[in-house]
């Protein structure tokens, strides 16, 4: 008899997690898709910047550096626009916790949360490696006008992803609290 009660709670927990809110799944997957697409776009811009930087040497003239700065500035501006666009898309994915909050989350989303973190990390690594190379070749003074909006856009992107991840982690907490409470009650009767 006691075994069947425990089995009932286990089946109910599995059923609850299997029928999780599809809005949350779609949103997490869409955020990952947006970040992956953004990473591809970022690689295009950073590749163009790096190829321009490759033409410069330590003996390059001020005219060559000024021409490179103009080209690189355009690429940084376009990169900032792409990041801002992706941020806007991700902000559109966040769920209003009052009106559309889900009660459960699928366990496979934990892996997708890790993928979101990895995608953001790769994106930041790609951008900051290019910034470091540009600053080393051209100096910070000329690039500052382009880097300030870029770092602001990156900060906004991180915050947008953080809001989505925090919301999904809240759902994981609710799910685990519910399952563990049910398990504790079932084991308490043994």
C-alpha positions as CSV (number, residue, x, y, z in Angstrom):
1,X,0.0,0.0,0.0
2,X,2.7,2.5,1.0
3,X,4.7,1.6,-2.2
4,X,1.7,2.4,-4.4
5,X,1.3,5.9,-2.7
6,X,5.0,6.6,-3.4
7,X,4.6,5.4,-7.0
8,X,1.6,7.6,-7.4
9,X,3.6,10.7,-6.4
10,X,6.4,9.7,-8.8
11,X,4.0,9.2,-11.7
12,X,2.3,12.5,-10.9
13,X,5.6,14.3,-10.8
14,X,6.7,12.8,-14.2
15,X,3.3,13.7,-15.7
16,X,3.5,17.2,-14.4
17,X,7.0,17.8,-15.8
18,X,6.0,16.2,-19.2
19,X,3.0,18.6,-19.6
20,X,5.1,21.7,-18.9
21,X,4.0,25.0,-20.4
22,X,5.1,25.1,-24.0
23,X,5.5,28.9,-23.9
24,X,8.5,28.5,-21.7
25,X,10.1,25.8,-23.9
26,X,9.5,27.9,-27.1
27,X,10.9,31.0,-25.4
28,X,14.1,29.3,-24.3
29,X,14.7,27.7,-27.7
30,X,14.0,31.0,-29.4
31,X,16.5,32.8,-27.2
32,X,19.1,30.2,-28.1
33,X,18.3,30.5,-31.8
34,X,18.6,34.3,-31.6
35,X,21.9,34.1,-29.8
36,X,23.3,31.5,-32.3
37,X,22.2,33.7,-35.2
38,X,23.7,36.7,-33.5
39,X,27.0,34.8,-33.0
40,X,27.1,34.1,-36.7
41,X,26.5,37.8,-37.4
42,X,29.2,38.8,-34.9
43,X,31.7,36.5,-36.5
44,X,31.1,38.3,-39.8
45,X,31.7,41.7,-38.4
46,X,34.7,40.6,-36.2
47,X,36.2,38.8,-39.2
48,X,36.0,42.1,-41.2
49,X,37.5,44.0,-38.4
50,X,40.3,41.5,-37.9
51,X,41.1,41.5,-41.7
52,X,41.4,45.3,-41.6
53,X,43.6,45.1,-38.6
54,X,45.8,42.5,-40.3
55,X,46.8,45.0,-42.9
56,X,48.3,47.3,-40.2
57,X,51.8,47.0,-39.0
58,X,53.7,48.8,-36.2
59,X,55.2,51.0,-38.9
60,X,51.8,51.9,-40.6
61,X,51.4,55.6,-41.3
62,X,48.8,57.8,-39.5
63,X,46.9,58.0,-42.8
64,X,46.6,54.2,-43.0
65,X,45.5,54.0,-39.3
66,X,42.9,56.7,-39.9
67,X,41.5,54.8,-42.9
68,X,41.5,51.6,-40.9
69,X,39.7,53.4,-38.0
70,X,37.0,54.6,-40.4
71,X,36.4,51.1,-41.7
72,X,36.5,49.5,-38.3
73,X,34.3,52.2,-36.9
74,X,31.6,51.3,-39.4
75,X,31.9,47.6,-38.6
76,X,31.6,48.3,-34.8
77,X,28.6,50.5,-35.5
78,X,26.9,47.7,-37.5
79,X,27.9,45.2,-34.8
80,X,26.2,47.4,-32.2
81,X,23.1,47.6,-34.3
82,X,23.0,43.8,-34.6
83,X,23.4,43.3,-30.9
84,X,20.7,45.8,-30.1
85,X,18.3,44.1,-32.6
86,X,18.9,40.7,-30.9
87,X,18.4,42.3,-27.5
88,X,15.1,43.7,-28.6
89,X,14.1,40.2,-29.9
90,X,15.0,38.5,-26.7
91,X,13.2,41.1,-24.6
92,X,10.1,40.3,-26.6
93,X,10.4,36.7,-25.5
94,X,10.3,37.3,-21.7
95,X,7.2,36.2,-20.0
96,X,5.2,38.6,-17.9
97,X,5.4,36.8,-14.5
98,X,1.9,38.0,-13.4
99,X,-0.2,37.1,-16.5
100,X,1.6,34.3,-18.2
101,X,3.7,32.6,-15.5
102,X,4.0,28.9,-16.0
103,X,3.9,26.5,-13.0
104,X,6.3,23.9,-14.2
105,X,9.3,23.6,-16.5
106,X,10.6,20.7,-18.5
107,X,13.8,19.1,-17.1
108,X,15.4,19.3,-20.6
109,X,15.4,23.1,-20.3
110,X,18.1,22.9,-17.7
111,X,20.5,21.8,-20.5
112,X,19.2,24.6,-22.7
113,X,19.9,27.1,-19.9
114,X,23.5,26.0,-19.9
115,X,23.5,26.4,-23.7
116,X,22.3,30.0,-23.3
117,X,25.2,30.7,-20.9
118,X,27.7,29.1,-23.3
119,X,26.3,31.1,-26.3
120,X,26.6,34.4,-24.4
121,X,30.1,33.5,-23.3
122,X,31.2,32.7,-26.8
123,X,29.7,35.9,-28.1
124,X,31.5,38.0,-25.4
125,X,34.8,36.2,-26.0
126,X,34.5,36.9,-29.8
127,X,33.7,40.6,-29.3
128,X,36.2,41.3,-26.6
129,X,39.1,39.5,-28.4
130,X,38.4,41.7,-31.4
131,X,38.2,44.9,-29.3
132,X,41.5,44.0,-27.6
133,X,43.2,43.6,-31.0
134,X,41.7,46.8,-32.3
135,X,42.8,48.8,-29.2
136,X,46.3,47.3,-29.4
137,X,46.6,48.3,-33.1
138,X,44.8,51.7,-33.1
139,X,44.7,52.8,-29.5
140,X,41.7,53.5,-27.3
141,X,41.2,57.2,-28.0
142,X,40.0,56.8,-31.6
143,X,37.9,53.7,-30.9
144,X,36.2,55.0,-27.8
145,X,33.4,56.7,-29.7
146,X,32.5,53.2,-31.2
147,X,33.2,51.1,-28.1
148,X,31.0,53.0,-25.7
149,X,27.7,52.2,-27.5
150,X,29.0,48.6,-28.2
151,X,29.6,47.9,-24.5
152,X,26.2,49.4,-23.6
153,X,24.6,47.1,-26.2
154,X,26.4,44.1,-24.8
155,X,25.3,45.0,-21.3
156,X,21.7,45.3,-22.4
157,X,21.9,41.9,-24.1
158,X,23.3,40.3,-21.0
159,X,20.5,41.8,-18.9
160,X,17.8,40.6,-21.4
161,X,19.2,37.0,-21.2
162,X,19.5,37.3,-17.5
163,X,15.8,38.2,-17.1
164,X,14.8,35.1,-19.2
165,X,17.2,32.8,-17.4
166,X,16.1,34.1,-13.9
167,X,12.5,33.5,-14.8
168,X,13.1,30.0,-16.0
169,X,15.2,29.2,-12.9
170,X,12.3,30.4,-10.8
171,X,10.1,27.9,-12.6
172,X,12.7,25.2,-11.9
173,X,12.6,26.1,-8.2
174,X,8.8,25.9,-8.0
175,X,8.9,22.5,-9.8
176,X,11.5,21.1,-7.5
177,X,9.8,22.4,-4.4
178,X,6.6,20.8,-5.4
179,X,8.2,17.5,-6.2
180,X,10.3,17.4,-3.1
181,X,7.4,18.3,-0.9
182,X,5.3,15.5,-2.4
183,X,8.2,13.1,-2.0
184,X,8.8,14.1,1.6
185,X,5.1,13.7,2.4
186,X,5.1,10.3,0.8
187,X,8.2,9.1,2.6
188,X,6.9,10.6,5.9
189,X,4.1,8.0,5.8
190,X,6.5,5.1,5.6
